Structure formats: structure tokens, C-alpha cells
Amino acid sequence: MPERHRKVTTDKSFVDLGVRGPLIRVLAAQNIKHPFPIQVATLPDSLAGRDVLGRGKTGSGKTLAFAIPMVSRLSEGKRRPSRPSGLVLAPTRELATQITATLEPLASACDLRVTTVFGGVPQTRQVAALRSGIDIVVACPGRLEDLMKRRLISLESVEIAVIDEADHMADLGFLPGVTRILAATPAGGQRLLFSATLDNDVNKLVNRFLRNEVLRSVDAVNSSVSAMTHHVFHVADAEAKKELAHRLASGTGRRILFLRTKHQARKLAKQLTDREFRPLTCTATCLSPRATATSRRSPRARRGCWSQPISPRGACTSTMSSWWCISIRSVSTRPTSIVPGARRAPEARATSSPWCYPSSARTPKR
């Protein structure tokens, strides 16, 4: 279990929260013996069938917080082709894959079948899995809507629907699609919504689809990642910023450098290659298997250049010692610092990473 998770477990047990024995045994086999705060806060309500609005930052244990009640509720249901009983919506295919990996052991203990639905791969296998009979679908909105329009899946039998990382969904512009998808599910079903923040866009989903929901929060609205140190470097011009980026890429540890566009990522990778580094690039046009493979290649490849808004979820990043964001967007004023609880720009909030700003730049047009 990651160290960050060991630090936030509680003294309560899953038995105290009402989790069924077969699921507890699956968790124990994975060395998960105590629930995290978000699970302690939400499981009593979600297991009782109530709509829940959970707020917690990434890594707080939200996946198990909705996976356990979903499997518990659907364990005695009837499986039908192309008509799932459970639905999980995720903003990225990497997150969908990660959720499925967490769900499958629990689902197997209750004889439930799980499949993923997302873009970037052929539909053939996904459609075949649906037609063979499936209980839970973990999906990204775009591909799911496509299958719905082609009548390859029906959501009329969904008993429990989950929206994970709703704030990220809003940032990527998926909320209209999410609204249409939830509207296609039965009005009396259970809905669970998990998000790191609850802004106006997310509240629109809450007001329309959740009934008598309970709010459970384990983090402040603007809480920061406690295990990360933030730095802001002020540079005079583009050339100075380039030199700083090269210095950030040097050193002995593995590190990832985030840039705003794939052009900038490839450009920086070429510059680092000319300086005898061995960088690997991954942009939004990479298929998910390549993104994961990129992060797992030879230990000698210690620098990765990723472009925004690609998500590093699902990539093997546990051995990375540094994460740096190289901003190519100008600002009118020089930030003094990034401190815990401070409100950062959307890009900084999405990555929780340091930034390099040109100090003499003008404000861009929006």
C-alpha cells in the first residue's frame, strides 16, 4: 500500500461500517485492513442506499468508497446483455482502467462482471463484452454516449450510478454528456458523486440528479497535497526559462516535466536529447497502452515530457522523485509563492506542481 495511504487510515474496521464478509476478505488479501477517512464518512450512508456527495482529494480512497456499496447492492441482481445494473463515469481512460482494477476483485467475490468503455481503442471487444452480459460498466462519457446512440447499450436497468472526479469532468467539458447519460438512468436509482471540489458546474449535477443527498467531506475546499513541496521560479525571458527547464531535468532521480502542448513537449525532449539526456515523450495523441509503457521503460530513461491536459493516471509514476510544470502561458503579475490552501490557477490546481513564470510577460487574451 502506498505510504500516503498508510498515514490516513483510521482505527475503525470495515466490520464496524457494515461491509460484508466476502468483501472484507478480498480487502484483507490486498493488505487493506482499515478504512480511510472518506470511506468511514461515506460507507454507512452509501451502504444504506442513500445518495452521497463525497469530497476528498485524489489518493484519499474514494474508489473503494463507491466500489464497496456498488458491489454490495448488485450482488443479488440479474445479469442481462447490454443492460448493466451499475455505472461508473470517469473523466479519463486511465482512471477508468484504475477503477476497474479496484472493482474487479470485489466484483468477482460476488460473481459480478465488470467491463470498461472508453475511446482510443476499437469498439469490438467492448460491444462483445456488453452483449455477453455485464453487471458493472466503468465508462468515459464520450464512448458511452456513442454506444447509446447506436443502441448497443441501455441504461434503463442502472440501479446505482457513480460520477468520479466530477470537478475534472467539468474541467474537460464533459458535464453536458454526463447530464445526458444520467438522464437516461432510472430516476429512482442511487447516485454517488465524488469530487475534490464542488463548484457551480458540479452543483448543477447535484441539484438535478441527487435526492436528499448527504455531504461528506474529509478535506478543505482548497486543501493541498501535504507530501509535496511547492516552488515558483521567476525567470527573465524565454531563454532563461529554457535553461531552467534543462536544470530541472538534470540530477539523479526520475522526474516528469509537464508542458502545455505536445509541440512544446517534443521540442523540450529534443533539446534534452541534444544535451545527452534520454527523455521520453507522451502526449494526448498517445494511446493508453503507450502512455503506460512510456513510464515503465528502462530505468535509464529518467526524464518524461508530458503535455497538458493528458492525465498521468495509470502510468507507473511511483518511482518519480520530481514533478515539474513548465508554464508557457504569460502572466501580468509575478506570484510570490504557492502556499497550502492558496487558490492556484486551474493548470496548477490540476497538477499540484510548481510553475516557471516569465516575469516580464504581458497578460494573454482570453
BALUM-273456 format. One record per residue (C-alpha): residue number from 1; x, y, z. Coordinates in Angstrom, 1 decimal. Layout:
<pts>
[NUM; [X; Y; Z]]
...
</pts>
This chain:
<pts>
[1; [0.0; 0.0; 0.0]]
[2; [1.4; 3.5; -0.8]]
[3; [2.9; 5.3; 2.1]]
[4; [0.4; 8.3; 1.6]]
[5; [-2.4; 5.8; 2.3]]
[6; [-0.9; 4.3; 5.4]]
[7; [-0.8; 7.8; 7.0]]
[8; [-4.6; 8.4; 6.6]]
[9; [-6.1; 5.1; 7.7]]
[10; [-8.4; 5.1; 10.8]]
[11; [-8.9; 3.0; 13.9]]
[12; [-12.3; 1.8; 12.6]]
[13; [-12.7; -1.5; 10.8]]
[14; [-14.7; -2.4; 7.8]]
[15; [-16.9; -4.6; 10.0]]
[16; [-17.8; -1.5; 12.1]]
[17; [-19.0; 0.2; 8.8]]
[18; [-21.2; -2.8; 7.8]]
[19; [-19.1; -4.2; 5.0]]
[20; [-19.9; -7.8; 4.1]]
[21; [-17.6; -10.6; 5.0]]
[22; [-16.6; -11.7; 1.4]]
[23; [-15.6; -8.1; 0.6]]
[24; [-13.6; -7.7; 3.8]]
[25; [-11.6; -10.9; 2.9]]
[26; [-10.8; -9.5; -0.5]]
[27; [-9.6; -6.3; 1.0]]
[28; [-7.5; -8.2; 3.6]]
[29; [-5.9; -10.2; 0.8]]
[30; [-4.7; -6.8; -0.6]]
[31; [-3.4; -5.8; 2.9]]
[32; [-6.2; -3.2; 3.3]]
[33; [-7.3; -3.7; 6.9]]
[34; [-8.6; -0.3; 8.0]]
[35; [-10.7; 2.2; 6.0]]
[36; [-9.6; 5.6; 5.0]]
[37; [-11.5; 8.7; 6.4]]
[38; [-13.5; 9.2; 3.2]]
[39; [-14.7; 5.6; 3.5]]
[40; [-15.5; 6.0; 7.1]]
[41; [-17.5; 9.1; 6.3]]
[42; [-19.5; 7.8; 3.3]]
[43; [-19.9; 4.0; 3.7]]
[44; [-22.7; 3.9; 6.3]]
[45; [-24.9; 6.2; 4.1]]
[46; [-24.0; 4.6; 0.8]]
[47; [-24.5; 1.1; 2.1]]
[48; [-27.9; 2.2; 3.3]]
[49; [-28.9; 3.2; -0.2]]
[50; [-28.7; 7.0; 0.2]]
[51; [-27.4; 9.4; -2.4]]
[52; [-23.9; 10.6; -1.3]]
[53; [-21.9; 13.7; -2.2]]
[54; [-18.3; 12.9; -1.2]]
[55; [-15.4; 15.4; -1.3]]
[56; [-11.9; 14.3; -1.0]]
[57; [-8.6; 14.9; -2.9]]
[58; [-7.0; 12.4; -5.2]]
[59; [-5.5; 9.5; -3.3]]
[60; [-7.9; 9.7; -0.4]]
[61; [-9.5; 6.3; -1.1]]
[62; [-12.6; 7.5; -3.0]]
[63; [-12.6; 4.4; -5.3]]
[64; [-13.2; 1.9; -2.6]]
[65; [-15.7; 4.3; -1.1]]
[66; [-18.1; 3.8; -4.0]]
[67; [-16.9; 0.3; -5.2]]
[68; [-17.9; -1.4; -1.9]]
[69; [-21.5; -0.2; -1.8]]
[70; [-21.9; -0.8; -5.6]]
[71; [-20.8; -4.4; -5.3]]
[72; [-22.9; -4.9; -2.2]]
[73; [-26.1; -3.6; -3.8]]
[74; [-25.7; -5.5; -7.0]]
[75; [-24.6; -8.8; -5.6]]
[76; [-28.1; -10.4; -5.9]]
[77; [-29.1; -8.8; -9.2]]
[78; [-29.9; -10.5; -12.5]]
[79; [-27.3; -10.1; -15.3]]
[80; [-28.6; -9.1; -18.8]]
[81; [-26.9; -8.5; -22.1]]
[82; [-26.1; -4.8; -22.8]]
[83; [-28.1; -3.7; -19.7]]
[84; [-25.7; -3.0; -16.8]]
[85; [-27.0; -2.6; -13.3]]
[86; [-24.1; -0.4; -12.1]]
[87; [-22.4; 2.5; -13.9]]
[88; [-19.3; 4.4; -13.0]]
[89; [-18.4; 7.5; -15.1]]
[90; [-14.7; 8.7; -15.1]]
[91; [-13.1; 11.6; -17.0]]
[92; [-10.2; 9.6; -18.5]]
[93; [-9.5; 6.1; -19.8]]
[94; [-6.5; 5.8; -17.4]]
[95; [-8.8; 6.5; -14.4]]
[96; [-11.4; 4.1; -15.8]]
[97; [-8.8; 1.4; -16.0]]
[98; [-7.6; 2.1; -12.5]]
[99; [-11.2; 1.9; -11.1]]
[100; [-11.8; -1.4; -12.9]]
[101; [-8.7; -2.8; -11.4]]
[102; [-10.0; -1.9; -7.9]]
[103; [-13.6; -3.1; -8.7]]
[104; [-12.8; -6.5; -10.3]]
[105; [-11.6; -8.4; -7.1]]
[106; [-14.6; -7.2; -5.2]]
[107; [-17.0; -8.0; -8.0]]
[108; [-15.5; -11.5; -8.5]]
[109; [-16.2; -12.3; -4.9]]
[110; [-19.9; -11.6; -5.5]]
[111; [-20.0; -13.2; -9.0]]
[112; [-20.3; -9.9; -10.8]]
[113; [-18.7; -9.0; -14.1]]
[114; [-17.1; -5.6; -14.9]]
[115; [-16.0; -4.1; -18.2]]
[116; [-14.6; -0.8; -19.3]]
[117; [-15.9; 1.5; -22.1]]
[118; [-13.7; 4.3; -23.4]]
[119; [-12.4; 5.8; -26.6]]
[120; [-9.0; 5.4; -28.3]]
[121; [-9.4; 1.7; -28.8]]
[122; [-11.7; -0.3; -31.2]]
[123; [-15.3; -0.8; -30.0]]
[124; [-15.4; -4.5; -31.0]]
[125; [-14.3; -6.0; -27.7]]
[126; [-16.3; -3.6; -25.6]]
[127; [-19.5; -4.3; -27.5]]
[128; [-18.8; -8.1; -27.3]]
[129; [-18.4; -7.8; -23.5]]
[130; [-21.7; -5.9; -23.2]]
[131; [-23.6; -8.5; -25.3]]
[132; [-22.2; -11.4; -23.3]]
[133; [-23.8; -9.9; -20.1]]
[134; [-22.2; -7.4; -17.8]]
[135; [-23.1; -6.1; -14.3]]
[136; [-21.0; -3.0; -14.0]]
[137; [-19.7; -0.7; -16.7]]
[138; [-16.9; 1.8; -16.0]]
[139; [-17.0; 4.3; -18.8]]
[140; [-15.8; 7.6; -20.2]]
[141; [-18.7; 9.8; -21.3]]
[142; [-17.7; 10.1; -25.0]]
[143; [-17.6; 6.5; -25.9]]
[144; [-20.5; 5.6; -23.7]]
[145; [-22.7; 8.2; -25.5]]
[146; [-21.6; 6.8; -28.8]]
[147; [-22.7; 3.3; -27.8]]
[148; [-26.0; 4.7; -26.5]]
[149; [-26.8; 6.4; -29.8]]
[150; [-26.1; 3.2; -31.7]]
[151; [-28.4; 1.3; -29.2]]
[152; [-25.6; -1.0; -28.2]]
[153; [-26.1; -0.3; -24.5]]
[154; [-29.2; 0.6; -22.4]]
[155; [-29.0; 2.3; -19.1]]
[156; [-32.6; 1.6; -18.2]]
[157; [-31.6; -1.0; -15.6]]
[158; [-29.0; 1.0; -13.8]]
[159; [-29.6; 0.8; -10.0]]
[160; [-26.6; 2.7; -8.9]]
[161; [-24.6; 5.4; -10.8]]
[162; [-21.3; 6.9; -9.7]]
[163; [-19.6; 10.1; -11.0]]
[164; [-16.0; 10.0; -10.0]]
[165; [-13.8; 13.2; -10.1]]
[166; [-16.7; 15.3; -11.2]]
[167; [-14.6; 18.5; -11.0]]
[168; [-12.1; 17.1; -13.5]]
[169; [-15.1; 16.1; -15.7]]
[170; [-16.2; 19.7; -15.6]]
[171; [-12.7; 20.9; -16.5]]
[172; [-12.6; 18.7; -19.6]]
[173; [-16.0; 19.9; -20.7]]
[174; [-17.8; 16.5; -20.2]]
[175; [-20.7; 17.7; -18.0]]
[176; [-23.2; 18.1; -20.8]]
[177; [-22.6; 14.5; -21.8]]
[178; [-22.7; 13.4; -18.2]]
[179; [-26.1; 15.1; -17.8]]
[180; [-27.5; 13.3; -20.8]]
[181; [-26.1; 10.0; -19.6]]
[182; [-27.6; 10.4; -16.1]]
[183; [-30.9; 11.4; -17.6]]
[184; [-31.0; 8.0; -19.3]]
[185; [-30.8; 6.2; -16.0]]
[186; [-33.9; 5.5; -13.8]]
[187; [-34.8; 8.5; -11.6]]
[188; [-35.2; 6.3; -8.5]]
[189; [-31.7; 4.9; -8.7]]
[190; [-28.9; 5.6; -6.1]]
[191; [-26.4; 8.2; -7.2]]
[192; [-22.9; 8.7; -5.7]]
[193; [-20.8; 11.7; -6.7]]
[194; [-17.2; 12.2; -5.7]]
[195; [-15.1; 15.3; -6.3]]
[196; [-12.1; 17.1; -4.9]]
[197; [-14.0; 20.4; -5.3]]
[198; [-17.7; 21.4; -5.5]]
[199; [-18.0; 24.4; -7.8]]
[200; [-21.1; 25.7; -9.6]]
[201; [-20.9; 23.3; -12.5]]
[202; [-20.7; 20.3; -10.2]]
[203; [-23.6; 21.7; -8.1]]
[204; [-25.8; 21.7; -11.2]]
[205; [-25.4; 17.9; -11.4]]
[206; [-26.1; 17.6; -7.7]]
[207; [-29.3; 19.7; -7.8]]
[208; [-30.7; 17.8; -10.7]]
[209; [-29.9; 14.2; -10.1]]
[210; [-29.2; 13.6; -6.3]]
[211; [-32.2; 13.3; -4.0]]
[212; [-31.9; 14.1; -0.3]]
[213; [-28.1; 13.6; -0.6]]
[214; [-25.7; 13.7; 2.3]]
[215; [-22.5; 15.7; 2.0]]
[216; [-19.4; 14.0; 3.5]]
[217; [-16.1; 15.9; 3.3]]
[218; [-12.7; 14.9; 4.6]]
[219; [-10.7; 17.7; 3.0]]
[220; [-10.9; 21.5; 2.9]]
[221; [-12.1; 23.0; -0.4]]
[222; [-8.6; 24.2; -1.3]]
[223; [-6.5; 21.6; 0.6]]
[224; [-3.1; 20.9; -0.8]]
[225; [-1.0; 17.8; -1.1]]
[226; [0.9; 17.6; 2.2]]
[227; [3.7; 15.4; 0.9]]
[228; [4.7; 17.8; -1.8]]
[229; [6.9; 20.9; -1.6]]
[230; [5.9; 23.8; -4.0]]
[231; [8.3; 26.2; -5.6]]
[232; [7.9; 29.1; -8.0]]
[233; [10.9; 30.3; -10.1]]
[234; [10.9; 33.8; -11.6]]
[235; [12.8; 34.0; -14.9]]
[236; [13.7; 37.0; -17.1]]
[237; [12.8; 35.6; -20.5]]
[238; [12.2; 32.5; -22.7]]
[239; [15.9; 31.7; -22.9]]
[240; [16.3; 31.8; -19.1]]
[241; [13.2; 29.6; -18.8]]
[242; [14.7; 27.1; -21.2]]
[243; [17.9; 26.9; -19.2]]
[244; [15.9; 26.5; -16.0]]
[245; [13.9; 23.6; -17.6]]
[246; [17.2; 21.9; -18.5]]
[247; [18.5; 22.3; -15.0]]
[248; [15.2; 20.8; -13.6]]
[249; [15.6; 17.9; -15.9]]
[250; [19.2; 17.2; -14.6]]
[251; [20.0; 15.3; -11.4]]
[252; [20.0; 11.6; -10.3]]
[253; [16.3; 11.0; -9.7]]
[254; [13.5; 10.1; -12.1]]
[255; [11.2; 13.1; -13.0]]
[256; [8.3; 14.3; -15.1]]
[257; [8.1; 17.7; -16.8]]
[258; [4.6; 18.8; -17.8]]
[259; [4.1; 21.3; -20.7]]
[260; [1.0; 22.9; -22.1]]
[261; [1.2; 21.5; -25.7]]
[262; [2.6; 18.4; -27.3]]
[263; [4.7; 20.7; -29.6]]
[264; [6.4; 22.1; -26.6]]
[265; [6.9; 18.7; -25.0]]
[266; [8.5; 17.3; -28.2]]
[267; [10.6; 20.5; -28.5]]
[268; [11.9; 20.2; -25.0]]
[269; [12.6; 16.5; -25.4]]
[270; [14.7; 17.2; -28.5]]
[271; [16.7; 19.9; -26.6]]
[272; [17.3; 17.4; -23.7]]
[273; [18.4; 14.7; -26.2]]
[274; [20.9; 17.2; -27.6]]
[275; [22.3; 17.6; -24.1]]
[276; [22.7; 13.8; -23.8]]
[277; [19.6; 13.2; -21.7]]
[278; [17.3; 10.3; -22.6]]
[279; [13.8; 11.8; -22.3]]
[280; [10.5; 10.0; -23.2]]
[281; [7.5; 12.0; -24.5]]
[282; [3.9; 11.2; -24.1]]
[283; [1.1; 13.5; -25.4]]
[284; [-2.7; 13.4; -25.7]]
[285; [-2.4; 11.6; -29.0]]
[286; [-0.7; 8.6; -27.4]]
[287; [-2.9; 5.6; -26.8]]
[288; [-3.3; 4.5; -23.2]]
[289; [-1.1; 1.4; -23.5]]
[290; [1.7; 3.6; -24.9]]
[291; [1.3; 6.1; -22.1]]
[292; [1.7; 3.3; -19.5]]
[293; [4.6; 1.7; -21.4]]
[294; [6.4; 5.0; -21.6]]
[295; [6.5; 5.4; -17.9]]
[296; [7.7; 1.8; -17.3]]
[297; [10.6; 1.7; -19.8]]
[298; [14.2; 1.3; -18.9]]
[299; [15.4; 2.9; -15.7]]
[300; [18.0; 4.7; -17.7]]
[301; [15.2; 6.9; -19.2]]
[302; [14.8; 9.1; -16.2]]
[303; [13.0; 12.1; -17.8]]
[304; [9.5; 12.2; -19.2]]
[305; [8.0; 15.2; -21.1]]
[306; [4.2; 15.1; -20.8]]
[307; [1.8; 17.6; -22.5]]
[308; [-1.3; 19.0; -20.8]]
[309; [-4.1; 18.1; -20.5]]
[310; [-3.1; 14.5; -20.7]]
[311; [-3.5; 12.7; -17.3]]
[312; [-0.7; 10.6; -15.9]]
[313; [-3.2; 8.3; -14.2]]
[314; [-2.5; 4.6; -14.8]]
[315; [1.1; 5.4; -15.6]]
[316; [3.9; 3.9; -13.4]]
[317; [4.9; 7.1; -11.6]]
[318; [5.6; 5.8; -8.1]]
[319; [9.3; 6.0; -8.6]]
[320; [9.3; 9.6; -9.8]]
[321; [11.2; 11.9; -7.5]]
[322; [10.2; 15.2; -9.0]]
[323; [7.2; 16.6; -10.9]]
[324; [7.7; 20.0; -12.7]]
[325; [5.3; 22.1; -14.7]]
[326; [6.9; 24.4; -17.3]]
[327; [4.3; 27.0; -18.0]]
[328; [4.4; 28.7; -21.4]]
[329; [1.4; 31.0; -20.6]]
[330; [2.3; 34.6; -19.7]]
[331; [1.1; 36.4; -16.6]]
[332; [0.8; 40.0; -15.8]]
[333; [1.9; 39.9; -12.2]]
[334; [4.6; 37.8; -10.5]]
[335; [3.3; 35.3; -8.0]]
[336; [5.0; 35.5; -4.7]]
[337; [4.5; 31.9; -3.6]]
[338; [2.3; 28.9; -3.6]]
[339; [1.2; 28.1; -0.1]]
[340; [-1.1; 25.4; 1.4]]
[341; [-4.7; 26.5; 1.0]]
[342; [-3.9; 29.1; -1.6]]
[343; [-6.1; 29.3; -4.8]]
[344; [-3.9; 28.4; -7.8]]
[345; [-4.6; 28.7; -11.5]]
[346; [-6.6; 25.9; -13.0]]
[347; [-3.5; 24.3; -14.5]]
[348; [-1.6; 24.4; -11.2]]
[349; [-4.5; 23.0; -9.3]]
[350; [-4.9; 20.1; -11.8]]
[351; [-1.3; 19.0; -11.4]]
[352; [-0.4; 20.4; -7.9]]
[353; [3.0; 21.1; -9.2]]
[354; [5.5; 24.0; -9.4]]
[355; [5.5; 26.6; -12.2]]
[356; [8.0; 28.7; -14.0]]
[357; [6.7; 32.1; -15.0]]
[358; [8.4; 34.7; -17.2]]
[359; [8.5; 37.8; -15.1]]
[360; [8.3; 40.4; -17.9]]
[361; [5.4; 38.9; -19.8]]
[362; [2.1; 40.5; -20.6]]
[363; [-1.4; 39.2; -19.8]]
[364; [-2.7; 36.9; -22.6]]
[365; [-6.0; 37.4; -24.2]]
[366; [-8.7; 35.0; -23.0]]
</pts>
